[in-house]
Amino acid sequence: MERLQKVIAHAGIASRRKAEEYIVNGRVKVNGKIIRELGTQVGKNDKVEVDDVPIYKEEYGYYLFYKPKGVISAVSDDKGRKVVTDFFSHIKERIYPVGRLDYDTSGLLLLTNDGEFSQKLTHPSHEIDKVYVAKVKGLAKKHDLLPLTKGIKIEGYKTAPAAFEIISVDLKTNTSIVELTIHEGRNHQVKKMLQAVGYPVQKLKREKYGDLTLKGLRPGEYRNLNKKEISVLMNQSK
């Protein structure tokens, strides 16, 4: 069961606020009866009409996608570049990415058409760990990365404490592989954090989102989230 105004908004008829106006003004019917109560709950089998026109109730979809490098985390791009939804062209639902990964960043990205799910996961209070693996310039040293565990100031804000692990260092190429775990999602945050402690990022991949991983997927592939995974993500949101 869902609130009537949410169902109308999800169908693309109007924003949720506008849908509430439609209900109050008597423009919405459920099973042939005019409904003016904003708290009304409707189910899959209920017939909803706006101005006597039945609405199409889209099924919710939840997908885990392995975003390749060089793809935009959007549903369209005015420069004609490839976007993540290009990989879902045969799916009838109008899905969109939950948050974003940079154009040159690869890895785990969630897509859905459930606005409440997306809003909950992208809210600032949401604290699910996100694990990134970065190839950085320089030979990483623990004492340089330690400030990240207490939070550092970047462009006027202080980051939340992060965890790190130095996976490897390569003397020949003067590069290192560093794993960084954060639970925030600001623009270019991982790159800015590592740059701030002296290690510019050359390559970046998001390996994990909470308990979700890229296991079994190659770049450009995706799978459906199961009910348990969806429930865990929703319950971990504040």
Buried (B, 14 or more C-beta within 10 A) or exposed (E): EBBBBBBBBBBEBBEBEEBBEBBBEEBBBBEEEEBEEEEBEBEEEBEBBBEEEEBEBBEBBBBBBBBBBEBBBBBEEEEEEBBBBBBBEEBEBEBBBBBBBBBEBBBBBBBBBBBBBBEBBBEEEBBBBBBBBBBBBBBBBEEBBEBBEEBBEBEEEEBEBBBBBBEEBEEEEEBBBBBBBBBBBBEBBBBBBBBBBEBEBEBBBBBBBBEBEBEEBEBBEBBEBEEEBBEBBEEBBE
